[in-house]
């Protein structure tokens, strides 16, 4: 989890629990569980940032060629002194760039609470350049903490191709009233508990064996955004009634 700058392609699918269980079994000759967590399973809790006029939401919703998000993330249960990951996620078409720094959660809060009164060089972090990029992005868009999104992840890496990564995100929840990451992963489900977000992450192309399994299991490629779906659930009145909500259903499962 400590890689700070990387670039890759991502394909997203919305699948059922039955498809997930079958896919895990069928890809076992090619994939190993992630070294993090227990058998590749861990929980992610992220604090997302938004502008007063919801610019980040509309850029994501309208699938701008270039769009980006800012989030502060922790893994599993942590306290105020635990490790956090502050990152900018940028997307151009299907290519994702992430620029991330590691710092204590308390230090991240100190930076956010300072309102730019503390010199950036005084912030304890693993990467000062990424901090400067985060600070520029936050100030340019007037970003503020908006909501927390959390989910349970089951992650795998390729046995022969370590750059191939497959993740399954389950039990997707969100909240807007308690924005303290140290309070843990809880909130309202924004996708039916029987549905799972599958992400295939590669440097180049998806291997043929995986493409065939996905086709055989009728896995449907979908770009449903966790950020947009959560915000639509939590702040529908602010976004207005004319928005077209994210489609997060499969064959009657909503």
Secondary structure, DSSP 8 states (H G I E B T S, - for coil): ----EEEEEEEEEEEEHHHHHHHHHHTTTTEEE-SSSBTTEEEEEEEEEE-TT-HHHHHHHTT-SEEEEEEEEEESS--TTSEEEEEEEEEETTEEEEEEEEEEHHHHHHHHHHTT-S-GGGS--S-HHHHHHHHHHHHHHT-EEEEEEEEEEEEEEESS-TT-EEEEEEEEEEESS---GGG-S--EESS-TTEEEEEEEESS---HHHHHHHHHTT-EE----HHHHHHHHH-HHHH-TTS------BTTB-
